[in-house]
Amino acid sequence: MLWIIVLLVVVAVVAYRFRVPLLAKILGQPESRVERRLNRRKD
């Protein structure tokens, strides 16, 4: 049971670290465009 929780945490950290290339691949958008959208200030 513990290894499942550890695995989920590791997967979440890796997905967060590589969110720009992952989102670009999933959405079919250029990485620069995805990065701009993620870094946009929230008003």
Sequence and secondary structure as in RCSB ss.txt:
>XXXX:A:sequence
MLWIIVLLVVVAVVAYRFRVPLLAKILGQPESRVERRLNRRKD
>XXXX:A:secstr
 HHHHHHHHHHHHHHHHTHHHHHHHHHT  HHHHHHHHH    
